[in-house]
Amino acid sequence: MNSCVLAVAAGLQDHMVLDHEAERKTPTLSTLIALAKVLCVPPGLLAFGERAVPGAADPGPETTFAARLRGARQRSGDAWNAIAKRAGSTRGLLLKWEAGQVDWPGIYAEHVLAVARALAVCPRWLAFGELPPARVEPKP
């Protein structure tokens, strides 16, 4: 499928797909969801691949982005100021995310990735509630 066909099928302008493929623009979560539907892949896989965060904590049972963020923060035991500093963000923005006061689909994947790293959780889980496939370690 070429980028023009993909863009039309996802309801996007064709230059958007080219910009994202060339990494000239960072996609929002809503753009990633639209592309993932057309490509029949989980949006988290498209956004973050199968990257795991080394030493990532076990995810909780939360079902919304705001709830997952709140749970991850609480389990980390860290204050928002420290998390925001590690993520290169602001405490105020993260508090708005946690309170559900920010339009979730408009959040950029790179910001979710930075916060996931700061909280030591899987970005696919934080953004979409997805868990990457388990890896099986080869036996020696």
MODELLER restraints for C-alpha pairs under 7 A, 6 or more apart:
rsr = mdl.restraints
at = mdl.atoms
rsr.add(forms.Gaussian(group=physical.xy_distance, feature=features.Distance(at['CA:3:A'], at['CA:14:A']), mean=6.50, stdev=0.5))
rsr.add(forms.Gaussian(group=physical.xy_distance, feature=features.Distance(at['CA:3:A'], at['CA:17:A']), mean=5.95, stdev=0.5))
rsr.add(forms.Gaussian(group=physical.xy_distance, feature=features.Distance(at['CA:3:A'], at['CA:18:A']), mean=6.54, stdev=0.5))
rsr.add(forms.Gaussian(group=physical.xy_distance, feature=features.Distance(at['CA:4:A'], at['CA:14:A']), mean=4.97, stdev=0.5))
rsr.add(forms.Gaussian(group=physical.xy_distance, feature=features.Distance(at['CA:7:A'], at['CA:13:A']), mean=5.80, stdev=0.5))
rsr.add(forms.Gaussian(group=physical.xy_distance, feature=features.Distance(at['CA:7:A'], at['CA:14:A']), mean=4.93, stdev=0.5))
rsr.add(forms.Gaussian(group=physical.xy_distance, feature=features.Distance(at['CA:7:A'], at['CA:17:A']), mean=6.12, stdev=0.5))
rsr.add(forms.Gaussian(group=physical.xy_distance, feature=features.Distance(at['CA:8:A'], at['CA:14:A']), mean=6.95, stdev=0.5))
rsr.add(forms.Gaussian(group=physical.xy_distance, feature=features.Distance(at['CA:9:A'], at['CA:38:A']), mean=6.50, stdev=0.5))
rsr.add(forms.Gaussian(group=physical.xy_distance, feature=features.Distance(at['CA:10:A'], at['CA:34:A']), mean=5.18, stdev=0.5))
rsr.add(forms.Gaussian(group=physical.xy_distance, feature=features.Distance(at['CA:10:A'], at['CA:35:A']), mean=5.52, stdev=0.5))
rsr.add(forms.Gaussian(group=physical.xy_distance, feature=features.Distance(at['CA:10:A'], at['CA:38:A']), mean=6.10, stdev=0.5))
rsr.add(forms.Gaussian(group=physical.xy_distance, feature=features.Distance(at['CA:19:A'], at['CA:25:A']), mean=5.54, stdev=0.5))
rsr.add(forms.Gaussian(group=physical.xy_distance, feature=features.Distance(at['CA:20:A'], at['CA:26:A']), mean=6.27, stdev=0.5))
rsr.add(forms.Gaussian(group=physical.xy_distance, feature=features.Distance(at['CA:20:A'], at['CA:27:A']), mean=6.49, stdev=0.5))
rsr.add(forms.Gaussian(group=physical.xy_distance, feature=features.Distance(at['CA:26:A'], at['CA:108:A']), mean=6.73, stdev=0.5))
rsr.add(forms.Gaussian(group=physical.xy_distance, feature=features.Distance(at['CA:27:A'], at['CA:108:A']), mean=6.11, stdev=0.5))
rsr.add(forms.Gaussian(group=physical.xy_distance, feature=features.Distance(at['CA:27:A'], at['CA:109:A']), mean=6.67, stdev=0.5))
rsr.add(forms.Gaussian(group=physical.xy_distance, feature=features.Distance(at['CA:28:A'], at['CA:105:A']), mean=6.47, stdev=0.5))
rsr.add(forms.Gaussian(group=physical.xy_distance, feature=features.Distance(at['CA:28:A'], at['CA:106:A']), mean=5.36, stdev=0.5))
rsr.add(forms.Gaussian(group=physical.xy_distance, feature=features.Distance(at['CA:28:A'], at['CA:107:A']), mean=5.53, stdev=0.5))
rsr.add(forms.Gaussian(group=physical.xy_distance, feature=features.Distance(at['CA:28:A'], at['CA:108:A']), mean=4.32, stdev=0.5))
rsr.add(forms.Gaussian(group=physical.xy_distance, feature=features.Distance(at['CA:28:A'], at['CA:109:A']), mean=6.01, stdev=0.5))
rsr.add(forms.Gaussian(group=physical.xy_distance, feature=features.Distance(at['CA:29:A'], at['CA:105:A']), mean=4.79, stdev=0.5))
rsr.add(forms.Gaussian(group=physical.xy_distance, feature=features.Distance(at['CA:29:A'], at['CA:106:A']), mean=6.11, stdev=0.5))
rsr.add(forms.Gaussian(group=physical.xy_distance, feature=features.Distance(at['CA:29:A'], at['CA:107:A']), mean=5.95, stdev=0.5))
rsr.add(forms.Gaussian(group=physical.xy_distance, feature=features.Distance(at['CA:29:A'], at['CA:108:A']), mean=5.96, stdev=0.5))
rsr.add(forms.Gaussian(group=physical.xy_distance, feature=features.Distance(at['CA:29:A'], at['CA:109:A']), mean=5.99, stdev=0.5))
rsr.add(forms.Gaussian(group=physical.xy_distance, feature=features.Distance(at['CA:30:A'], at['CA:105:A']), mean=4.39, stdev=0.5))
rsr.add(forms.Gaussian(group=physical.xy_distance, feature=features.Distance(at['CA:30:A'], at['CA:106:A']), mean=6.27, stdev=0.5))
rsr.add(forms.Gaussian(group=physical.xy_distance, feature=features.Distance(at['CA:32:A'], at['CA:43:A']), mean=5.92, stdev=0.5))
rsr.add(forms.Gaussian(group=physical.xy_distance, feature=features.Distance(at['CA:32:A'], at['CA:46:A']), mean=6.91, stdev=0.5))
rsr.add(forms.Gaussian(group=physical.xy_distance, feature=features.Distance(at['CA:32:A'], at['CA:47:A']), mean=6.52, stdev=0.5))
rsr.add(forms.Gaussian(group=physical.xy_distance, feature=features.Distance(at['CA:33:A'], at['CA:43:A']), mean=5.25, stdev=0.5))
rsr.add(forms.Gaussian(group=physical.xy_distance, feature=features.Distance(at['CA:36:A'], at['CA:42:A']), mean=5.99, stdev=0.5))
rsr.add(forms.Gaussian(group=physical.xy_distance, feature=features.Distance(at['CA:36:A'], at['CA:43:A']), mean=5.04, stdev=0.5))
rsr.add(forms.Gaussian(group=physical.xy_distance, feature=features.Distance(at['CA:36:A'], at['CA:46:A']), mean=6.58, stdev=0.5))
rsr.add(forms.Gaussian(group=physical.xy_distance, feature=features.Distance(at['CA:44:A'], at['CA:124:A']), mean=4.61, stdev=0.5))
rsr.add(forms.Gaussian(group=physical.xy_distance, feature=features.Distance(at['CA:44:A'], at['CA:128:A']), mean=6.14, stdev=0.5))
rsr.add(forms.Gaussian(group=physical.xy_distance, feature=features.Distance(at['CA:44:A'], at['CA:130:A']), mean=6.59, stdev=0.5))
rsr.add(forms.Gaussian(group=physical.xy_distance, feature=features.Distance(at['CA:45:A'], at['CA:124:A']), mean=6.97, stdev=0.5))
rsr.add(forms.Gaussian(group=physical.xy_distance, feature=features.Distance(at['CA:47:A'], at['CA:109:A']), mean=6.47, stdev=0.5))
rsr.add(forms.Gaussian(group=physical.xy_distance, feature=features.Distance(at['CA:48:A'], at['CA:123:A']), mean=6.78, stdev=0.5))
rsr.add(forms.Gaussian(group=physical.xy_distance, feature=features.Distance(at['CA:48:A'], at['CA:124:A']), mean=6.41, stdev=0.5))
rsr.add(forms.Gaussian(group=physical.xy_distance, feature=features.Distance(at['CA:50:A'], at['CA:132:A']), mean=5.88, stdev=0.5))
rsr.add(forms.Gaussian(group=physical.xy_distance, feature=features.Distance(at['CA:52:A'], at['CA:122:A']), mean=5.65, stdev=0.5))
rsr.add(forms.Gaussian(group=physical.xy_distance, feature=features.Distance(at['CA:53:A'], at['CA:117:A']), mean=6.44, stdev=0.5))
rsr.add(forms.Gaussian(group=physical.xy_distance, feature=features.Distance(at['CA:53:A'], at['CA:120:A']), mean=6.03, stdev=0.5))
rsr.add(forms.Gaussian(group=physical.xy_distance, feature=features.Distance(at['CA:53:A'], at['CA:121:A']), mean=6.26, stdev=0.5))
rsr.add(forms.Gaussian(group=physical.xy_distance, feature=features.Distance(at['CA:53:A'], at['CA:122:A']), mean=5.82, stdev=0.5))
rsr.add(forms.Gaussian(group=physical.xy_distance, feature=features.Distance(at['CA:55:A'], at['CA:120:A']), mean=6.85, stdev=0.5))
rsr.add(forms.Gaussian(group=physical.xy_distance, feature=features.Distance(at['CA:56:A'], at['CA:120:A']), mean=4.70, stdev=0.5))
rsr.add(forms.Gaussian(group=physical.xy_distance, feature=features.Distance(at['CA:56:A'], at['CA:121:A']), mean=4.86, stdev=0.5))
rsr.add(forms.Gaussian(group=physical.xy_distance, feature=features.Distance(at['CA:56:A'], at['CA:122:A']), mean=6.56, stdev=0.5))
rsr.add(forms.Gaussian(group=physical.xy_distance, feature=features.Distance(at['CA:57:A'], at['CA:120:A']), mean=6.18, stdev=0.5))
rsr.add(forms.Gaussian(group=physical.xy_distance, feature=features.Distance(at['CA:57:A'], at['CA:121:A']), mean=5.69, stdev=0.5))
rsr.add(forms.Gaussian(group=physical.xy_distance, feature=features.Distance(at['CA:59:A'], at['CA:121:A']), mean=6.99, stdev=0.5))
rsr.add(forms.Gaussian(group=physical.xy_distance, feature=features.Distance(at['CA:60:A'], at['CA:71:A']), mean=6.86, stdev=0.5))
rsr.add(forms.Gaussian(group=physical.xy_distance, feature=features.Distance(at['CA:62:A'], at['CA:68:A']), mean=5.06, stdev=0.5))
rsr.add(forms.Gaussian(group=physical.xy_distance, feature=features.Distance(at['CA:63:A'], at['CA:129:A']), mean=6.63, stdev=0.5))
rsr.add(forms.Gaussian(group=physical.xy_distance, feature=features.Distance(at['CA:65:A'], at['CA:126:A']), mean=6.30, stdev=0.5))
rsr.add(forms.Gaussian(group=physical.xy_distance, feature=features.Distance(at['CA:65:A'], at['CA:127:A']), mean=5.90, stdev=0.5))
rsr.add(forms.Gaussian(group=physical.xy_distance, feature=features.Distance(at['CA:65:A'], at['CA:128:A']), mean=6.94, stdev=0.5))
rsr.add(forms.Gaussian(group=physical.xy_distance, feature=features.Distance(at['CA:66:A'], at['CA:97:A']), mean=5.99, stdev=0.5))
rsr.add(forms.Gaussian(group=physical.xy_distance, feature=features.Distance(at['CA:66:A'], at['CA:98:A']), mean=4.48, stdev=0.5))
rsr.add(forms.Gaussian(group=physical.xy_distance, feature=features.Distance(at['CA:66:A'], at['CA:99:A']), mean=6.30, stdev=0.5))
rsr.add(forms.Gaussian(group=physical.xy_distance, feature=features.Distance(at['CA:66:A'], at['CA:100:A']), mean=5.49, stdev=0.5))
rsr.add(forms.Gaussian(group=physical.xy_distance, feature=features.Distance(at['CA:67:A'], at['CA:98:A']), mean=6.85, stdev=0.5))
rsr.add(forms.Gaussian(group=physical.xy_distance, feature=features.Distance(at['CA:68:A'], at['CA:126:A']), mean=5.92, stdev=0.5))
rsr.add(forms.Gaussian(group=physical.xy_distance, feature=features.Distance(at['CA:69:A'], at['CA:98:A']), mean=5.93, stdev=0.5))
rsr.add(forms.Gaussian(group=physical.xy_distance, feature=features.Distance(at['CA:69:A'], at['CA:126:A']), mean=6.57, stdev=0.5))
rsr.add(forms.Gaussian(group=physical.xy_distance, feature=features.Distance(at['CA:70:A'], at['CA:98:A']), mean=5.68, stdev=0.5))
rsr.add(forms.Gaussian(group=physical.xy_distance, feature=features.Distance(at['CA:72:A'], at['CA:119:A']), mean=6.54, stdev=0.5))
rsr.add(forms.Gaussian(group=physical.xy_distance, feature=features.Distance(at['CA:73:A'], at['CA:119:A']), mean=6.68, stdev=0.5))
rsr.add(forms.Gaussian(group=physical.xy_distance, feature=features.Distance(at['CA:76:A'], at['CA:119:A']), mean=6.47, stdev=0.5))
rsr.add(forms.Gaussian(group=physical.xy_distance, feature=features.Distance(at['CA:80:A'], at['CA:91:A']), mean=5.55, stdev=0.5))
rsr.add(forms.Gaussian(group=physical.xy_distance, feature=features.Distance(at['CA:81:A'], at['CA:91:A']), mean=5.43, stdev=0.5))
rsr.add(forms.Gaussian(group=physical.xy_distance, feature=features.Distance(at['CA:83:A'], at['CA:118:A']), mean=5.76, stdev=0.5))
rsr.add(forms.Gaussian(group=physical.xy_distance, feature=features.Distance(at['CA:83:A'], at['CA:119:A']), mean=6.86, stdev=0.5))
rsr.add(forms.Gaussian(group=physical.xy_distance, feature=features.Distance(at['CA:84:A'], at['CA:90:A']), mean=5.14, stdev=0.5))
rsr.add(forms.Gaussian(group=physical.xy_distance, feature=features.Distance(at['CA:84:A'], at['CA:91:A']), mean=5.41, stdev=0.5))
rsr.add(forms.Gaussian(group=physical.xy_distance, feature=features.Distance(at['CA:86:A'], at['CA:118:A']), mean=5.46, stdev=0.5))
rsr.add(forms.Gaussian(group=physical.xy_distance, feature=features.Distance(at['CA:87:A'], at['CA:114:A']), mean=4.89, stdev=0.5))
rsr.add(forms.Gaussian(group=physical.xy_distance, feature=features.Distance(at['CA:87:A'], at['CA:115:A']), mean=5.07, stdev=0.5))
rsr.add(forms.Gaussian(group=physical.xy_distance, feature=features.Distance(at['CA:87:A'], at['CA:118:A']), mean=5.40, stdev=0.5))
rsr.add(forms.Gaussian(group=physical.xy_distance, feature=features.Distance(at['CA:96:A'], at['CA:102:A']), mean=6.04, stdev=0.5))
rsr.add(forms.Gaussian(group=physical.xy_distance, feature=features.Distance(at['CA:112:A'], at['CA:123:A']), mean=6.54, stdev=0.5))
rsr.add(forms.Gaussian(group=physical.xy_distance, feature=features.Distance(at['CA:112:A'], at['CA:127:A']), mean=6.62, stdev=0.5))
rsr.add(forms.Gaussian(group=physical.xy_distance, feature=features.Distance(at['CA:113:A'], at['CA:123:A']), mean=5.39, stdev=0.5))
rsr.add(forms.Gaussian(group=physical.xy_distance, feature=features.Distance(at['CA:116:A'], at['CA:122:A']), mean=6.12, stdev=0.5))
rsr.add(forms.Gaussian(group=physical.xy_distance, feature=features.Distance(at['CA:116:A'], at['CA:123:A']), mean=5.13, stdev=0.5))
rsr.add(forms.Gaussian(group=physical.xy_distance, feature=features.Distance(at['CA:116:A'], at['CA:126:A']), mean=6.66, stdev=0.5))
rsr.add(forms.Gaussian(group=physical.xy_distance, feature=features.Distance(at['CA:124:A'], at['CA:130:A']), mean=5.33, stdev=0.5))
rsr.add(forms.Gaussian(group=physical.xy_distance, feature=features.Distance(at['CA:124:A'], at['CA:131:A']), mean=6.26, stdev=0.5))
rsr.add(forms.Gaussian(group=physical.xy_distance, feature=features.Distance(at['CA:125:A'], at['CA:131:A']), mean=5.42, stdev=0.5))
